[in-house]
């Protein structure tokens, strides 16, 4: 078994969550020539799909989201949990008789994060068209 050096060992033991934490940029950073920091939690393709679907619906079940996004149970579960940990979605688990039902809804913080993300993307598009 190979031994790791000190720096590699520290990097491996550091939580991977830091790269996934939401970042905020000031409105001036979206101007042409400014550095734009996108919300890394929402920027991931499947998470953007989840947030967008929930923005258009009051709530969706796990099954509805899975079918809508064309993904697997495991993939949806992992990405929904990231959004839940960021406070962007809520997850409610109930039973319909003996059948479990998991339902997701967008939080106010999630709606604001999506709006900021869309504003940043629109600013990027405008800046690219000006050049």
Steps between C-alpha positions, in 0.01 A plus 500: 500500500646836397548764762373849444700814562384757755340736245321218319377358830363840608330554163341156516373558852352845428127495441395510137203718598695825472496487121123459509419790732303784346702802404362847465615770266415866520286641222804688368684171444249410231600802293721452194860453608403408857564163656180301528451245775216262432323310774676164471212320673250602231742506207521120483269383219270266695471736796407785266234270354362419845486865609347608167233229515412594856486870408230414245305274740391542860641155581601182319531143621825309468342287226377805308842668518681181398275457194515868408880512516559152359746400771556211738379470860853524640600799289184693587537413867861625522431827320177569686685449828763759397223749428332419829828547692541840332148594615369529144239223515297326767438129504184365662456126550152363562307180445204449271365193674808278509668665203770754587477836323786747480412850389727793422426873501712805431573722801505880493881483518499259207282733293732794578806291411342399168412863424860609577633218283273595209597868538868402480442285192305781330786742577746256344286472188471879472876541548575237235267663247657845551845378395 
